[in-house]
Amino acid sequence: MPRHAAETFTSKSDGIMVNQPDTTTVDIAIANAARLLYNAETVTDLALMERLERLADSWVSIAGFLHERDKA
């Protein structure tokens, strides 16, 4: 269990081990959206591409919410 927000955990995503903090920041949300959009560009399955784009849109929205929260 993390002792503080700066500690990281390792998760498996698309067969790649990724270190991520246990709290989501604006930068992490944008990075997740960018990763999803990159993956969407590499697939030929239109339905999968659209799902990845919708997930990326969700991460961009999360980034917006986090940015507004941080400004308050």
C-alpha positions as CSV (number, residue, x, y, z in Angstrom):
1,M,0.0,0.0,0.0
2,P,1.4,3.4,-1.0
3,R,2.6,5.6,1.9
4,H,2.1,8.8,-0.1
5,A,0.8,10.0,-3.5
6,A,4.2,10.2,-5.1
7,E,4.8,6.4,-4.9
8,T,4.2,4.5,-8.0
9,F,2.8,1.1,-9.0
10,T,3.5,-1.0,-12.0
11,S,0.5,-1.9,-14.3
12,K,0.4,-3.9,-17.5
13,S,-1.1,-2.1,-20.5
14,D,-1.0,-3.4,-24.0
15,G,1.7,-5.9,-23.0
16,I,4.0,-3.1,-21.7
17,M,4.8,-2.6,-18.1
18,V,4.2,1.0,-17.1
19,N,5.1,2.9,-13.9
20,Q,2.3,5.3,-12.9
21,P,1.6,7.3,-9.8
22,D,-1.3,6.2,-7.6
23,T,-3.0,9.5,-8.2
24,T,-4.1,10.9,-11.5
25,T,-2.7,14.3,-12.6
26,V,-3.5,16.5,-15.6
27,D,-0.3,15.3,-17.2
28,I,-1.1,11.7,-16.7
29,A,-4.6,12.1,-18.0
30,I,-3.2,13.8,-21.2
31,A,-0.5,11.1,-21.6
32,N,-3.2,8.4,-21.3
33,A,-5.3,10.2,-24.0
34,A,-2.2,10.5,-26.3
35,R,-1.3,6.8,-25.8
36,L,-4.9,5.8,-26.7
37,L,-5.0,8.1,-29.8
38,Y,-1.6,6.7,-30.9
39,N,-3.0,3.2,-30.6
40,A,-6.1,4.1,-32.4
41,E,-4.0,5.2,-35.4
42,T,-2.3,1.9,-35.5
43,V,-5.3,-0.4,-35.7
44,T,-7.4,-1.2,-38.8
45,D,-10.5,-2.2,-37.0
46,L,-12.8,0.8,-37.2
47,A,-14.9,-0.2,-34.2
48,L,-11.8,-0.6,-32.0
49,M,-10.5,2.7,-33.3
50,E,-13.7,4.5,-32.3
51,R,-13.7,2.9,-28.9
52,L,-10.1,4.0,-28.3
53,E,-11.0,7.6,-29.5
54,R,-13.9,7.7,-27.0
55,L,-11.6,6.5,-24.2
56,A,-9.1,9.2,-25.2
57,D,-11.9,11.8,-25.1
58,S,-12.8,10.6,-21.6
59,W,-9.2,11.2,-20.5
60,V,-9.2,14.6,-22.0
61,S,-12.4,15.4,-20.0
62,I,-10.8,14.1,-16.8
63,A,-7.7,16.3,-17.5
64,G,-10.1,19.3,-17.8
65,F,-11.8,18.4,-14.5
66,L,-8.5,18.0,-12.7
67,H,-7.2,21.3,-14.1
68,E,-10.3,23.1,-12.8
69,R,-10.0,21.4,-9.4
70,D,-6.3,22.4,-9.2
71,K,-7.2,26.0,-10.0
72,A,-9.7,26.2,-7.1
